[in-house]
Amino acid sequence: MLTDRMKWFTKGLGDGIPIMLGYFAVSIALGISARNAGMTAPQATLASALIMASAGQYIGFTLIAAGASYLEVMVMEAIANARYLLMSCALSQKLDPALPLRHRLLMGLWITDEIFGVSVSVDGLLNPYYVYGMAAVATPGWALGTLTGVVLGNALPARVVSALSVGLFGMFMSIFVPPARKNRVIAALVVISFAASYAFNALSWFNGISSGMKIIILTVVISLGAALLFPVKGEDEHAA
């Protein structure tokens, strides 16, 4: 039993190295955003070590910088990280039904887009120690990258920091540009999102609404409208 655990843990370490390298590079820009939001190096590093969610952390740092309330941060984080509920449900189908709850909770803590993608492709049942191995290298990479970003943000000139901050926006563009090129509906929604965000900030009608609440309203309204007008077909509907 111990040998089997070590085998899966070692395999996870190896498969987690590319994830760690990617995390380190991306989280440098995230650390700069945390620094711009007024967070210290220990605070930002601890946030990355515990959360490890790029979109959720960036939104959280943005709301902190905007002076949003705790309620606004909670609601927006719930919306931004809702996809992990779906990932957890999908990954649970690959677990041994007899797997103890403590392992399920620990695995849930480290479900990220990349770790989920690698884990779900494993043949047969998923051993929790495989996920632990990936998390053992991916988490330090994410946290150390954030720390590096905060330190660089404190040491580099303001213009250089501003330039490096663009890296995080590049990461978000890499998320929505590929599907937008394949799907006209997604491309139109991206344009609508940009236009609506600009209108919310430019028009005086919305001056009384905080920045955090504006993000929440836009996210809920646009995503709900897209789900109602352009629902994604399930496998049964495609077959029919």
GIPEUR-V332808 format. One line per field, one symbol per residue. ss: DSSP state (h for helix, s for strand, l for the rest). phi: phi as a letter, one per 30 degrees, with the letter a starting at -180 (. if undefined). A space follows every 50 residues. Layout:
ss=???
phi=???
This chain:
ss=lhhhhhhhhhhhhhhhhhhhhhhhhhhhhhhhhhhhllllhhhhhhhhhh hllhhhhhhhhhhhhllllhhhhhhhhhhhllhhhhhhhhhhllllllll hhhhhhhhhlllhhhhhhhhlllllllhhhhhhhhhhhhhhhhhhhhhhh hhhhhllhhhhhhhhhhhhhhhhhhhhhhhhhlhhhhhhhhhhhhhhhhh hhlhhhllllhhhhhhhhhhhhhhhhhhhlllllhhhhhl
phi=.ddddddddddddddddddddddddddddddddddddjddeddddddddc chbdddddddddddddidddddddddddddcddddddddddddccdedde dddddddddcdbedddeddddddidcdeddddddddcdddddddddeddd ddddcddeddddddddeddddddddcdedddcbddddddddddddddddd dcddecddcddddddddddddddddddddbdddddddddd
